[in-house]
Amino acid sequence: MLIVDILAAAGEAAAPVNKFGFMEAMEQGGAVAYGTVIVLGIMSFGSFYILLTKYFEQGKLMRQGRELRANFWKAPSLREGANKLDKNSAWRQIAEDGMLAEEQAKSLVDETERHDWLHGTLSRSENSINAKLASGLPFLATVGATAPFVGLFGTVVGIYRALIAIGIAGSASIDKVAGPVGEALIMTALGLVVAVPAVLAYNYLQARNKNIGETLTGFSTDVLANIASNGAVKGATAAGAKPAAKPAAKPAAAPAKW
């Protein structure tokens, strides 16, 4: 037993101690390293928070759009169709803004001015929804553009500390520069780890916003046409609805004879 204990103690004494881990690099970097990591951490947290919140917000709006296509235009009037929608629905906002604009347009004498007022009101309503959907995306774009440079700042400081260590030691021995260079590489990696997800999230959310915006434009156009035609023109019907039967074609008239 004594021999075994002696060998075990010798093995533990001979085991190398890692002096160049992440926490060791942070301790060597000091306030600059900790500050850089904190800034990048805030950027990363904000990016994932915006990604999740906007993803669920967009999903809710897209689900309401599918329900809209199934039920809205089956209602006998625009008001009854709007009442079927959620109270805080973006689609209901467009419908109600259109009906309010219709009431206000009655005070306008010129028919062209009435149409422009209706069209402008629906466009403003649509733009306000698109602006809300786009909120938070500038933060993602900013993180994607600046996070690598924040990491690069830590990299430059790490390389500077490595050069100082070389100058003091008088030689570029690995034990003198491994710590500062490791710190520099960690800062570079952290900058990329924060920036890449932010860029991917930005592009993904932008693509979804574009699809939602096109659907909003189509619905806004349908509402405008419905109001301008006094309810005669309606938008897309529910999926699976049978199209109206086409009237029988009339025989072509015989050409006139001289």
N, C-alpha and C positions, 0 to 999 in steps of 0.2 A: 504494500500500500504506500509505503514511504517513497519507493522508487516512482510509482505512478504519479504521486502528487508532485514530485520534483520535475518529472517530465512535463506534466500539465502546466506547471508554473513557468517552465522554460519556454513552452510553446506560446503561452500568453505573452510572455515578455518579448518574444521574437516577432509576434504579429505586428505588422505595420499599422500605424495610426493614420487615418485619413484626415489630413489637415486642409484639404482643398474641396470640401463639400459646399453645399449651397449656403448653409448657415455660416460656415467659416468665411465664405466669400462676402456675405453681407456684413459680417463683423469687420472684415478688413476694409470694405468699402465705406463703412461709417454712414454718416448722415446722407451723403449723396446716393449711395446704393439703396438705403431704406426709403428715401424720398422717391426715387425712381420707381421702385417696386410698388409703393403706395399709389402713385399716380397711375401706373399701368393697371393696378388692381381696380381702381375706381372706374377707369375706362372700360375694363372687361366686364365688370358688374353692370355698368350702365348699358353696354351693348346687349348683353343677354337679357336684361330687363326689358329693353325696348323691343327686342326680337320676340319675346314671348307675349308681351301685352299687345303688340300690333298684330301678331299672328292670330291671336284669339279674337281681336276686334275685327280683323278682316274675315275670319271664318264665320263670325256671327252675321256680318253684313252679306256674305255670299249665301249663307243658309236662308236668310230672309229674302234674298233675291230669288232663290228657287221656289220658295213658298209664294212669292209675289206672282211669278209666272203661272203658278198652278191655280191661284184663287182670285187675284185682284180683278182681272178684266171680266170675270164671270158676274161681278156685281152689276146691278142695273144702273148705278150712277157712280160718279167719281167719289162722292162723299161716302157712300156705303162701302165702296172698295177701300177707301182710306181707313175707315173704322175697323176693318178686318186686320189691319197691320198693327204691329207693336207701337206703343205710345212714343217710344224714343227711337223709332226706326228712321233711318235716313230716307228710305223710300216714302214713308208717310210724310216726312218733311217736304219732299218735292211735291207730292200731291197736294198737301195743304197750302204750300206757297203758291202753287198754280191756281187753286180755287180762290185764295185771297187776292191774287193779282187779277183774276177775272172780275171780282167784285169792284176792285179799284178801277179797272179799265172802263167800267160803265160810265165813268165821269169824263172820259175822253171822247171827243166828238169825231175825230178823224179815225177811220178804220185802220189805216196803216200804223198810226201811233198806238192804237190798242194792241195790234199784233206785236209791235216792237216792245211794248211794255210787258206783255206776257212772256215773250221770248227772253227779254233781259232779266226778268224776275226769276225765271226758271234757271237761267244760266248762273245767276248769283247764288241761288240755292245749291246748285250742283258744285260750284266752285268752293263754297264753304265746306261742303262734305269732303271734297278732295283735299282741301287744306288740312282738315282734321286728320284724314288718313295719312297725310305726309308728315304730320308732326312727329318729331323724334328721329326722322331719317337723316336730317342734317347732322345730328350727333354721331350717328353711325358713319357717315361720310367723313366727318372730322376725325374720328378715332382711326378709321382706316388709313387716313392720309398722314396723321401725326404720330401714331403709336410707334412706327419704326424709328422716327427721329428722336422720340423720348428714349427709346432703348439705345439709340446711337449715342445719345448724350452720356448714358452710363458706360457705354463702350469706350468712348473717348477718355473719360475719367479713369477707367481701368487701365487703359494703355498708358496714360500719363503716369499713373502710379507705378506701372511696370518699368518705365524708363527711369523713373527716380530710383527705384530699387537697383536697377543695373548700374546707374551712376554712383550710388553709394557703395555698392559691393565692388565695383571696378571690373566686374565680369558678368556675362549673361548666364549665370548658372540657373538651372531649372528650378531649384528650390526658391530662388529669389523672385522669379517672374511668373511661376505657375499660379500663384494666388491672384495677383492683379489681372493676368490674362484670362484666367478662368472666370473672374468676375465680369470682365468685358464681354466674354462670349455668352454668359448667362443673360446679361442685359440685352444683347442683340436677339437672343432666342425669345426672351419675354416680349420684346417689342413686336416680333413677328407673330407670336402666339396670340397677342391681343388684336393685331391689325387684320390678320387673315379672316377670322370669323366675322369681324365687323364688316368687311367688304362683301363677304358672301351674304350676310344677312341683309345688307343694304340692297344688293342686286335682287335678291329673292323677294323682298317686300315691295320693291319698286315694280317688279313684274306683276305681282298680284294686284297692286294698286292700279296698274294700267288696265288690267282686265276688268276690275270693278268700275273704273272710270268710264270705260266703253259701255258697260251695262247701264250705268247711271245716265249717260248721254242718250242711249236708246229709250230708256224709260221716260226721261224728260221730254224727248221728242213726241212720244206717244201721248203723254199728258197734254202737251200743247195742241196736238192734233185733235184730241178728244174735246178739249175746251173750245177750240175754234170751230168744230163741227157740231157743237151742241150735243155731244154724246154719240154721234153717229159713227165716228171712227174710234176703234178700240185697238189696243196693242196686242201683243202675243197672247194666245189662248193657252189653256192648260195643255200639257204634253198628252198626246193621245187623242185630243179632240178631233173629231171628224171635220174636214174642211167642208164649207158650204158647197152644195151641188151647183155646178156651172149650168147656166141656162143653155137650152138647146140652140145650136148654131142655126141662124136663119139662112135659107138658100140665097146664094148670091144673085143680085138683080141682073136681069139681062141687059146687055149693053144697048144704049140708045141707038136707034137706026135713023138714018137720014132719008 
